[in-house]
Amino acid sequence: MKTKVLGLFMTVAMIVATNVSAQNPQQKNDFRRWDKERIDRDINPRGKHQSFFTDEQKETLKEMRLEIGKQVKPLRNELGELEARQQTLSTVEKPDMNAIYKNIEKISDIKTEIAKIMAKHNQEIRGMLTEEQLMKYDKMKKRQQNYHHDFDKRNGMDRMDRQRFEKS
């Protein structure tokens, strides 16, 4: 009799504890919606901030973005392969430091090449803007940098971790 009562009591206690500790799904969705709205409002370059571009500039940007994507995609693919290789090299029982160093140099070279392409792209965009548009564009870019910097600080991420997070 005591075992039945104790078993029933434990079952009820577990159900109550589960209901009390469960997170309110509506609250979680509200946060996600707020965060998405904040991101869209603050940094989304294809959102309302793009409204300061003329229709002709929007078409040019679309073509430029497509061209940049074609240039950068194979580099990012290779970068992903090298980072996977780095993980493999670093986790073997007896790591070959020379191979690790060479792989790090390859990763750095590709990241540098991507950064150069993106810097050139940014300067091409700036070259087609008026003074007023330049001010808005620079302000938007600064917000993007601040958002990513704050995101890293909030989540304890370095640049490599953020890149992995953004890929997924």
N, C-alpha and C positions, 0 to 999 in steps of 0.2 A: 504494500500500500504506500509506504513512504517513497519507494522508488518511482511509482507512478506519479505521485504528487510532485516529487522533485524533478522528474523528467518534464512534466507539464509546465512547471514553474520555469525551468530553464528554456523551454521552447518559447514561452510567452516573453521572457526577458530578452531573448535573442531577437524576436520580431520587433519588440519595442525599441531596442537599441539600434536596429537596422533603420527603422523609420525615423528615429531622432537624428541619427548621424548622416543620413542620406542628404546629399546636396540638392537644393531646390533647382530643378532643371530650368525653370523660367528665369531664375536669377542668373544662371550661367549663360543662357541665350541672350539676356539683356546685355551682359558684359560683352559678349562677342559682337553683338550688333553695335554697341557703343564704340568698341575698338575699331571695327570696320569703318564706321562713319567717321571716326577721328582720322584714320589713315587716309580715307578718301578725301576728307576735307583738307588735311594738312599737307600731304606729300604726293598724292597720285598725279603724276605728270600727264596722264591721259584723261584726267577728270576735268573738273571745272576750271582748273588753273590753265588749261590749254586754250581757254576762250580768248586769251589775248593774242593768239595767232590768227592771222588772216586765213581765208580759205585756201589761197594759193600756197601759203607757208605750211598749212596742214598737209596738203598734198605732197609738197617737197619733203616734209618731215617723214611722212609715211614711206616714201621711196627711200629716203636715207636710212630709216630704221630697218627696212627690209635688207638693204645692202650691208649694213653693219651686222645684222643678224647672220647673214651668209658668211661674213668674214670671221665672226667670233665663235659661231657654233662649233666648227671643227677644233678650234683651240680649247674651248671649254670641255669638249669630249675628251681630248687628249689630256687635259688637266685632270679630269675625273679619273682617267686610267692611271695617271702618274700618282695621284693621291692614294688610289687603291694599292698600287705597287708599293708606295711608301709604308702603308699600313702593314703589308705583307713583310717587307724588309725589316721593319721595326719590331715585329712580334715573333720572329723566328728564334730558335733556342740560342744560336750563336750568330748574332747579326754581323754582316759585312759592312763596316763603317764606310769604306770607300764607295760601295754601291749606294748606301744611304746618302752620302754627300753628293754624289753625281745626280741622284734622283732629285734631291733638294734643289740643285742648280737648274735642272730641267724645269721643275715646277716654277722656280723664280723667273726663268726666262719667258715662259708662257704667260705668267701673270703680268710681267713687264710688257710683253707684246700686246696683251689685251688692254692694259692701261693706256698704252700709247694710242691704240685704235680709238678707244673711248675718249681720250683727251682731244684727239683730232676731230672726232665727231662733235664733241661739245663746242670746239672752236668754230666749226663750220656752221653750227646752229647759231652761235652768237654773231657770226658774220652776216647773217641774213636778217637780223632783228634791228628795229629802230631803238633809239635811246630809251624810250619809255618801256618798250618790250624787254630790253636788256635788264632794266631794273627789276621788273617782275620776274624774269627768268632767273636772275641771280638770287633773288629772294626765295624762289621756289627751290632752287638747288641747295641753298643753305638750310632750308627746312628739312630737306631729304637727309642731308648729312647729320643734322641735329637729331632727327628721329632715329636714324640707325645708331648713332652714338649712344643715345638714351636707351635704346632697345638693348644694346650690348651691356650697358651698365646694369640695367634691370635684371637681365638674365645671366649675367656673369659670363658672357661670351667674348671670345676674341674674334678677329676678322675671319679666320679660317672656319670657326664654328658657325658664324653667321652665314657664310657662303654655303655651307652644307645645309643649314636650316632653310635658306631661301630656295635651294634646289628642290627640296622635298615638298 
